[in-house]
Amino acid sequence: MRQRKELFLEKLNERHISAYKLLYENYYKALVIFAMNFVVQREIAEDIVQELFVSIWEKGMKFISVVAFKSFLYRSIKNACLNHIKHMDVEDKYTSSIQLNNEDEIGYDPEIEEEEIYRQLFIVIDKLPPRCHEIFEMHLSGKRNDEIADILNISLGTVKTQKKRAIKFIKENIAPFYLLLILPDIL
């Protein structure tokens, strides 16, 4: 596992397209959710993450370790979100709810750990069967069961059954410690 991460980082440093594809597949969803802790609106969060990925490519950034890489990702997203908030002239409203961590510290950061847990969750969710995945993603985006049933033209019972299967699959495929942290948020 460690060698795979180091190989990924090496390829990213060498600007291999395959590494950027993995960057997107492995970090995009978690970074968008992380950004939504600050900016709330999904579209803005997605733009911020996409801009970071483009910046990494255009500047040909190089990273010395996986820890430094992850710290860079989450700190960059956090800073871009804060800049967006300042630009929108609502800094005072949001600043009170945001706890700034020591920006100079590269080591342990609880925000990074929390977002890593969400990243792992989305890896498991991506392994769901296609229809089950589609229904669960709609659930995560805030849609009610009846709305999902109407959109997909399926019965309400099917929606409930697929959601139960998804939750069971997640419970079976993610570490118990992570479950305690994330289940209240996704249910």
C-alpha positions as CSV (number, residue, x, y, z in Angstrom):
1,M,0.0,0.0,0.0
2,R,2.8,2.4,1.0
3,Q,4.7,1.6,-2.2
4,R,1.6,2.3,-4.3
5,K,1.2,5.7,-2.7
6,E,4.9,6.5,-3.2
7,L,4.7,5.4,-6.8
8,F,1.6,7.6,-7.3
9,L,3.5,10.5,-5.9
10,E,6.5,9.8,-8.1
11,K,4.3,9.7,-11.2
12,L,2.5,12.9,-10.1
13,N,5.9,14.7,-9.6
14,E,6.8,13.5,-13.2
15,R,3.4,14.9,-14.5
16,H,2.1,11.5,-15.8
17,I,-1.5,11.8,-16.9
18,S,-2.3,8.5,-15.2
19,A,-1.3,10.1,-11.9
20,Y,-3.7,13.0,-12.4
21,K,-6.5,10.5,-13.2
22,L,-5.8,8.8,-9.9
23,L,-5.6,12.1,-8.1
24,Y,-9.1,12.9,-9.4
25,E,-10.5,9.4,-8.6
26,N,-9.0,9.2,-5.1
27,Y,-9.3,12.7,-3.8
28,Y,-11.9,14.7,-5.7
29,K,-15.0,13.8,-3.7
30,A,-13.3,14.0,-0.3
31,L,-11.9,17.4,-1.2
32,V,-15.3,18.7,-2.4
33,I,-16.9,17.6,0.9
34,F,-14.0,19.2,2.8
35,A,-14.5,22.5,0.9
36,M,-18.2,22.4,1.6
37,N,-17.4,22.7,5.3
38,F,-16.4,26.3,4.4
39,V,-18.3,27.4,1.3
40,V,-21.5,25.2,1.6
41,Q,-22.4,25.5,-2.1
42,R,-21.4,22.3,-3.9
43,E,-20.7,24.1,-7.2
44,I,-18.3,26.5,-5.6
45,A,-16.6,23.7,-3.7
46,E,-16.2,21.7,-7.0
47,D,-14.7,24.8,-8.7
48,I,-12.2,25.3,-5.9
49,V,-11.1,21.6,-6.1
50,Q,-10.8,21.7,-9.9
51,E,-8.8,24.9,-9.8
52,L,-6.4,23.3,-7.3
53,F,-5.9,20.3,-9.6
54,V,-5.3,22.5,-12.6
55,S,-2.8,24.6,-10.6
56,I,-0.9,21.4,-9.6
57,W,-0.7,20.5,-13.3
58,E,0.2,23.9,-14.6
59,K,2.8,24.7,-12.0
60,G,4.3,21.2,-12.2
61,M,4.4,21.0,-8.4
62,K,6.6,18.4,-6.8
63,F,6.0,16.8,-3.4
64,I,8.5,15.2,-1.1
65,S,6.2,12.9,0.8
66,V,2.6,11.6,0.9
67,V,2.0,13.4,4.2
68,A,3.3,16.7,2.7
69,F,1.1,16.1,-0.4
70,K,-2.1,15.5,1.6
71,S,-1.3,18.5,3.9
72,F,-0.8,20.6,0.8
73,L,-4.2,19.5,-0.7
74,Y,-6.3,20.2,2.3
75,R,-4.5,23.4,3.3
76,S,-4.8,24.7,-0.3
77,I,-8.5,23.9,-0.4
78,K,-9.0,25.5,3.0
79,N,-7.1,28.7,2.0
80,A,-8.9,28.9,-1.4
81,C,-12.2,28.6,0.5
82,L,-11.3,31.3,2.9
83,N,-10.2,33.6,0.0
84,H,-13.6,33.0,-1.7
85,I,-15.4,33.9,1.5
86,K,-13.3,37.1,1.8
87,H,-14.1,37.9,-1.8
88,M,-17.8,37.5,-1.2
89,D,-17.6,40.0,1.7
90,V,-19.1,37.6,4.2
91,E,-15.9,36.8,6.2
92,D,-17.4,37.9,9.5
93,K,-20.3,35.5,9.3
94,Y,-18.1,32.5,8.6
95,T,-14.9,33.3,10.5
96,S,-16.5,32.6,13.9
97,S,-17.4,29.0,12.8
98,I,-14.0,28.2,11.3
99,Q,-11.2,27.0,13.7
100,L,-7.9,27.9,12.1
101,N,-5.1,25.4,12.7
102,N,-1.4,26.3,12.9
103,E,-0.6,26.8,9.2
104,D,3.1,26.1,9.7
105,E,2.6,22.6,11.1
106,I,2.9,19.8,8.5
107,G,2.3,16.9,10.8
108,Y,-1.0,15.6,12.3
109,D,-4.1,17.6,11.5
110,P,-7.5,16.3,12.7
111,E,-9.3,18.0,9.7
112,I,-7.1,16.0,7.3
113,E,-7.8,12.8,9.3
114,E,-11.6,13.5,9.1
115,E,-11.5,14.1,5.4
116,E,-9.3,11.0,4.9
117,I,-12.1,9.0,6.5
118,Y,-14.6,10.5,4.1
119,R,-12.3,9.7,1.2
120,Q,-12.2,6.0,2.4
121,L,-16.0,6.1,2.6
122,F,-16.3,7.2,-1.0
123,I,-14.0,4.5,-2.1
124,V,-16.3,2.0,-0.5
125,I,-19.4,3.7,-2.0
126,D,-17.8,3.6,-5.4
127,K,-17.7,-0.2,-5.1
128,L,-21.5,-0.4,-4.8
129,P,-23.5,-2.0,-7.6
130,P,-24.5,0.7,-10.2
131,R,-28.1,1.2,-9.3
132,C,-27.5,1.0,-5.6
133,H,-24.6,3.5,-6.0
134,E,-26.8,5.9,-7.9
135,I,-29.6,5.8,-5.3
136,F,-27.2,6.2,-2.4
137,E,-25.4,9.1,-4.1
138,M,-28.8,10.8,-4.5
139,H,-29.5,10.1,-0.8
140,L,-26.1,11.7,0.1
141,S,-26.9,14.8,-2.0
142,G,-30.0,15.4,0.2
143,K,-32.8,13.9,-1.9
144,R,-35.7,12.3,-0.1
145,N,-36.8,8.7,-0.8
146,D,-39.9,9.8,-2.7
147,E,-37.8,12.3,-4.8
148,I,-35.4,9.5,-5.7
149,A,-38.2,7.2,-6.7
150,D,-39.8,9.8,-8.9
151,I,-36.5,10.8,-10.6
152,L,-35.5,7.2,-11.3
153,N,-39.1,6.0,-12.0
154,I,-38.9,3.2,-9.5
155,S,-40.9,2.3,-6.4
156,L,-40.4,3.8,-3.0
157,G,-39.8,0.3,-1.7
158,T,-36.9,-0.2,-4.2
159,V,-35.3,3.0,-3.0
160,K,-35.5,1.9,0.6
161,T,-34.2,-1.6,-0.1
162,Q,-31.2,-0.2,-2.2
163,K,-30.4,2.2,0.6
164,K,-30.4,-0.6,3.2
165,R,-28.2,-2.7,1.0
166,A,-25.8,0.3,0.5
167,I,-25.5,0.9,4.3
168,K,-25.0,-2.9,4.9
169,F,-22.3,-3.0,2.3
170,I,-20.6,0.1,3.8
171,K,-20.7,-1.4,7.3
172,E,-19.2,-4.6,6.0
173,N,-16.4,-2.9,4.0
174,I,-15.2,-0.1,6.2
175,A,-13.3,-0.3,9.5
176,P,-15.5,-0.2,12.6
177,F,-13.7,2.8,14.0
178,Y,-14.6,4.8,10.9
179,L,-18.2,3.8,11.0
180,L,-18.6,5.4,14.5
181,L,-17.4,8.7,13.0
182,I,-19.3,8.7,9.7
183,L,-22.6,6.8,10.1
184,P,-24.5,9.6,11.9
185,D,-23.6,12.0,9.0
186,I,-24.7,9.7,6.1
187,L,-27.9,8.2,7.6
